[in-house]
Amino acid sequence: MSDIFSQFDPLQGKRFQILDENGVLSSDPAIAALRPLELTDELIRQSYEKMLFMKMADQKANNLQRTGRMGTYASIRGQEAAQMGAGLAIKPEDWLVPAFRELGIMWLHGMPIENMYTYWMGNEMGSLPPTNVNCIPISIVVGSQMLHAVGIGLGMKKKKEQKVAVAFFGDGATSEGDFHEAMNCAGVFKPNTILICQNNQWAISVPRNYQTASATIAQKAIAYGLPGIQVDGNDMIAMYVAVKTARERALRGEGATLIEAYTYRLGDHTTSDDAKKYRDPAEVELWKPRDPMIRLQKYLAAKNLWTQSYEDELVAKYEKEIDAIVEKAQTIQYNPSDMFDYTYAVLPPQLQAQKEELLARIQAQV
């Protein structure tokens, strides 16, 4: 599989895809053969079930925000396959370095949904992963986490550990200086790092063509001495193959890889955004048939592994599970004054005054 980077050269406009939007495997035997034997139809069915759960958990977060029970939230709608494929390919011992649109991959890597709900409800305790879950906190600052992934990956390489650091970021992050610094260090030091850009075509209201003049984001890897590949991010199978291949490269000591997951943000940038103000609704309609969930439904239905009744049973089951998760998230306690305690060694006078005012208000409500 290591040859996929030469087979799908982004400079030649070749995008890696195995399963098309109609749920049909590539008719090219050489490409269809890239599907690993371990990715059986049964595993694909199980993966679809997990994607459905993450989609419903994502929609619940949107609903909670709309009813005033959660703060601003960034939806993964339309990007489930990119996160599922990567989640299948990486191992529990690997380190996940997320941005802020990674509910799916974080959950797959062991971060409980209630933690993420708690975080978006304004409780920083949600950032604390369970023991042995290798996931650093959500990064709201655009692009900063890419440098962390390179540093973690370099540490693993120096310690000769058989694990990798996997960073997720959006197309907007590639315009940040942090991206170029991370790519440069990744090329020079060859860390155990995988850099995954979820190119969903929009960075808030800035379209992809305003982000860069490069034909692809993947080709940016060439200038830094890295392999880069543009993958159909709505194809879970192709994403699995690309991330698995990148991981194998890193563990052989061959360094980092840039993967561009070419996908689409079907919803707003966040719940504080209204994409209708800057995005043509016709563009969204064009992408809806490419929804990764629909693609897998078609594939599984052709194998007699998906029916509408099967879907309805899963939805009913997951609704109950997610409602229970919401209740659990709302019971996680925290002290609001903690927000003052973990940035400065000595609290500045103005913040000390604000902390005392907050504590007085809390006390008055008791």
N, C-alpha and C positions, 0 to 999 in steps of 0.2 A: 504493500500500500504506500510505501514511501515515495513512489514515483508520481503521486497525484500532483505534487507541486510543479513538476515539469509538464505533466499532461494538461494541466489547467492553468496555463500562464496568464495572469491577469492582463499583461501587456497586449495579449492577443485577443482580449475580450472573451476569454473562456471561463464560464461560470460552472462550478462543480455542482451537478445535480444527478441524483439517482432515481428519485421518485417525483414524477411531474405533478402538476396541479390537478390532473384527472385521476390521481392515485394509481398511475401505471408506471412500472419499472422501466428504465431506459431500454430501448430496443437494441442499443449497442451492446453486444455481449461483453465487450471489454469493460464497459462502465457498470453494467449490471453485476458483473463478477466482483466488483469492488465491495459489494455488500458482504460483510463478514458472516461466517457461518453461525457465530453465536447470536447474531441478531435475527432470531427465528420469528416466525409469524406470531407465535405465542408471546414472545417478549415485546413485539411491536404492539400487540393488543394490550398487554399490561402497561406499556408506556402511554398508550392512548388514554387509559383509565387515569393515569397520573396527570396527564395533560388536562383532562376534563376537570379533575379535582382542583388543579392550580388555577384553571380558568374561572371556576366557580368561586374559589377563595379570593381571587382578584376582583371579581364582580361584587362580592360581598364588601370588600374594602371600599369600593366606589360608593356602594349604597350607604355604608356607615358614614362616609364623609358627607353625603348629601343630606343625611338626617342629623348632622351635628354631633355624631358620636366618634368621629375621627378627624384628624387634621388633613392637610394636603397630602394626596397620594398619587403616585405615578404608576399607571396601569401597564400590565404586560400584554394586553390584548393584541393578538396577531403575532406575538413573538414566542409563543409557547414551544414551538418545535426547536428553535435555536437553543433554548434553555434545556429542553428535555434531551436533545441529542448530546449536548455537552455534559449534562448531568449523568448520563449513562456511561460516558467515556472516562470521566475522571474517577478517582478512587477516594475513599474516606480519609486516607492519610494525606491527600493533597490539600493545599490551602486555597480557599476561594476568596477572591478580592473583588467584591461587588461595587457597583455604582449605586443607583437608587431605583432601578427598574428591574430588579432581579428577584422578585418574590419566588418565582418558580425554581430557579437554580439553587437559591438559598435553602428552600424547603427540601429539595432533593438531596442537598448536601448535609442535611441534618438539623437545620435551624427550624424550630417549631413555628408553625403559622402564628400561634398566639404571641410569640416574641415579636414578630414583625407587626402584627396588629397593635401590640402594646407600644412599640416604637412610634408608629404613625399616630397613635393617640397622644403622643407627647411625653411618654414615659421612657426615659433613657435606659431603664432596666431591660427593655426589650432588646438592646444591643448586646447583652451578655449571653453568649452561646452556652449550651450545655457542655459539660466536660467532654473532651475528646472530639468536639465538633470544630473543625479547623476553618473558621470563617471570621474574617475581620468585620468590623461594623460597617454599616451602609455609609457610603461617601456621597454627601450632598454637593460638596465642592467639585465642580466638573473637572475630571481628568486627573486629580491628584493621586488617585489610587493606583494608576498605572506604574508610577515610580515605586510604590510599595511592593507591587507584584514582582518587579524586576529585582528589588533588594532581597525579598524573601527567596526568590528563585536562585539568586546568587549565593545566598547563605546555604541553601540546600546543596548546591553544586559543590561548594567548598567542604561541606561536611560529608560529601559523597552519599547523600540520602537519595533513595529511589522514590522520589515524589516531586511534584511540580506545584507551582503557584499559577493560578488561572485568574486573569483579570477580565472583567466585563466593563465595557464603556460604550457610549453612543457615538454616532458620526460627528456630533458637535464637539466632542472631546478631542477629535483629531486636529482641531484648529488651535488647541491650547499648547503652550510651550512645553508643558509636562509630557505631552504625547511624544514630541520630538526628542526630549531628553531621555525618556524611557526607551524609545526605539534605539537611540544612539548607544546607550549603555547596554541594551540587550544585544546589539550587534557586536560590540567590542568584547563584552565579558561572557557572552554565551550562557546566560543563566537558565535554570530549569523553569522556564516561564512560557505560558501561552497567553497571548494578547488577543482577546475576542472583541471585535467591534460589531455591535448590533446596529448596523446601518439601517435605521427604520425610515430613512428619507427626509426626516424633519427633526431639527434641533430647536425645540419650541416652535417659533414661527419662521425659522430660517431653513429654506429648502436645501436639499443636498447639493444642487448645482451652485449655490452661493457659498457653500462650505469649502469647496476645493475645486480647482480646475482639472485635477487629475481624473482620468476616465474611471478609475476605481480607487477605493481606499487601499485595497490589498497591494497594489503596485507600489505604494509608499515604502513597503518593506525593502524593496530592491536597493534604495539609496543607503540603507543602513546595514546591508549585508545579511538580511534575513530572508527566509522563504516566506512568501505571502500567497494567499489563495482566497478568491472570492467564492463563497459557497451560497447556494440557494438556502437562505436561512429558514425558509418555510418547509424544507425537506429534512425531517428528523434523521433519516438514514444517512444523508450526506453529511449532516453536522456531526453525527456520531463518528463517521469514518475520519473526517478532517481532524477532529479533536483527539481521537485515539492515535492517529498518525503523528500529530504534533507532540503528544505526550511521549510516544515511543522515541521520537527524535531526541527530545530533551534527556530522557533517561539513558540514551546512548552517548550523551555528552556533546550532541550536535547543536545545542543552544535553543534559542527562543523561536517562536513562530507567530506570525500575524495572520489571523483568520478574520475575514470580513463576512459576517452573516448578513446577506442581502435580504432584508425583510421589510415590513411596513407597520407603522404605528396606526392601527385602525381607530384608536380613540384619541382623546385630547392628550396634550403633553403631560399634564397633571389635572387633578380635579379643580385647580385654580385657573385653568386655561379654557378657551373656547376656540377650537380649531376652525370653526366655520367662518371666523373673521379673516382668516388668511389662507385657507386651503380650499380648493375647489371640491365640492362634494362629489363631482363626477370622478375625480381621481380616487376617492375612497371606494366608490362603487366598482371601479376597475379592479381594485385589489381584493375586494371581498371574496370573489371566487377562488382566490389563491390562499385563502385562510388555511393554515396548516391543520386545523381540526377537520375541516371538510375533506382535505386531501387524504388524511388517514382513514376517515370514515369510508371513503370510496374504496380505498385499498382493502380494508378489512371486510367490507361488505362483499367484495368480489371473492373473498376467501371464506365466506359464510361465517365471519367472526364478528359482525356488527349488524344489529337490527335496531329499529327505533325503540322497541320494547326494552331491549338491553340498555339502551341509552337512558330511557325513562327510569329504569330501576336504579341505575347508578346515580342519576340526578337526585332522586328521592333519598337515597342513602347518604349522599354527600351533603345535602342540605341540612340534615340532622347533625352530622358531624361538625359542619362549619358553624352552625348555631351554638353548639356546645363550646367550640373553640372561642367564639366571641365572648361568651360568658366568662370563660377562664381568663381571657385577656383583660377583662374589665376588673378582675379581682386582684391583679398584680399590684401591690402597694409600692409607693415610693414617697419620699419626702421632697416636696417642691423646692425647698431651699437647697437641695443638693446641687442645683444648677450653678450655684456660686462656688462650690467647693473643689472643683477638679481642674481648674485652669491655672490659677496663680498659686505660688507657694505662700505668698502673703497677699491677702485680698486688698485691692486698692480702696481708699476711703469711700469713694462714691459707690462702689459695689457693696462694701460693708454696710453702708447706710440703706441701700436697697434691700439687702438681705434682712436687716433688722426690721424694716417696714413690712416686708412680706411675712416674717415670723409673727409680728404683732397682729397682722390681719388674720392669719391662720388661728392664732390664739383667741381672737375676738369671736371667731365663728364656732369655737368649741362649746 
